[in-house]
Every structure is written in C-alpha cells, then in structure tokens.
Amino acid sequence: MEKFIPLAKQSKKAQREHNAAQRGSWYGLNPVTRTVPDRKKYSRSTAKRDARERIAEA
C-alpha cells in the first residue's frame, strides 16, 4: 500500500499529472463556440434584420 502524500507536498510534475487526470474531455467540441449571446446587449445585426423585416411587410 502506497503512503498518502498531500497534493501540496507533491512535486510540480506529480501535481500536473494528477490535475491532468482529473480534467474531462470535450470530445472534439470547442467550448468557446458554445456561448449563449446576451439578450440584453444591443446587436446591430439584429436591429438591421428587424428593420428589414418591417420594411418588407409594408
């Protein structure tokens, strides 16, 4: 049985190995592209699209 050594007392290399093992995988997905746009923020493209739709209706 191996002796327990706290993570803070382990070498930096051992800490990196432990932290790398703890991290999960995104399985090929890019998390940056998965952001949700803020609904309260002003968007020029949305405003232009809405204006074009109003002109097309008239």
N, C-alpha and C positions, 0 to 999 in steps of 0.2 A: 504494500500500500504506500502510495506516494504521500509525502508530507505536504500539508496545505501551506501555501505561501500566498499572502495577500497580494492583490494585483499591484498595489502601490509599491511594494518592495521587489517586484519582479523587474527584470531588465526591460529596457525600452523595446527591444526586439520581441521579447515574450509578450509584452503588453500589446504590441501591434498585431501579433499573431492571434491573441485572444480576441481583440476588438474586430479583426477581420472575420473571424469565425462567427461572431455574434451578428454581423450585418447580414441582411437578407439580400435577395436579388430582385431586380425589376423585370427579369426575364425578357430583356430586349426592349422594354418600354423606356421612353425618355421622360422622367418625371417633370422636366421643365415645360414640356408641351401640354401637360395635364392641368394647367392652371385655369381657374374659373374667372372670367372677366368680372370686374366690379360693376354692379348695376348702377351705382350712384355716380360713377365717373362719367364726364361728358365725352362722347365719342363723335368725332366729326363724320366718320363714315356712316354711322347710324343716323345722324342728323341729315346727311345728304340723301340717304336712302329713303328716309321718311318724307323728305321734301319732294323727291322724285315721284313717290307713290301718290302724294297729294296732287301733284300737277297732272299725273296720268289719269286720275279719277275725274278731274274737272273737264 
